Amino acid sequence: MASLVEEIRARLAVLEPDTVELDDDSALHAGHPGAAGGGGHFRVRIVSAVFAGENRLSRHRLVYDKLADLIPHRIHALSIDARTPEEAGR
């Protein structure tokens, strides 16, 4: 069985990212009510041409749509930084 980090990466691959940086910050939230339920805390930085012409909310929705069934049980909190290659300086 794939780890949750591997599963998140695999699901985001459909957005054809140039890069995906995923940080599992769950250990920093030990004792937090959301952590007690087993849900992880993650930060994702994703660069993809798919985001071109999309506003911030639309970009976040594109990411959330790929992970929706993992929230709130396996993912309690998700911070998203979604940019185009141009915005990322590539």
Phi, psi and omega in degrees: 000134181288148175291164179298321178299316178296321179295317178299313179302316181297318180292323180284346180299334179292345176275005177050055183287146169289318177214152172223120173248123185233122179247129175266105182262016185304320182298332179288346185246020178304134181091346177291142181306323179292326179292328180298330179278000178094355180284136181272163176247123185229150170240131177235132172243117185231135179241122182206142175294341178301334182279352180302131178081358180260142176280175184302315180298316179297321179296316180296320178297320178301320179288310181302322180302327181283342186240004190308318184286351177271347183259130008259003188285312181265332174241118178269321182220139181220119176258130186238132170237103185246120184227159171277163176303322179296317179294332180273000178078030181253000000 
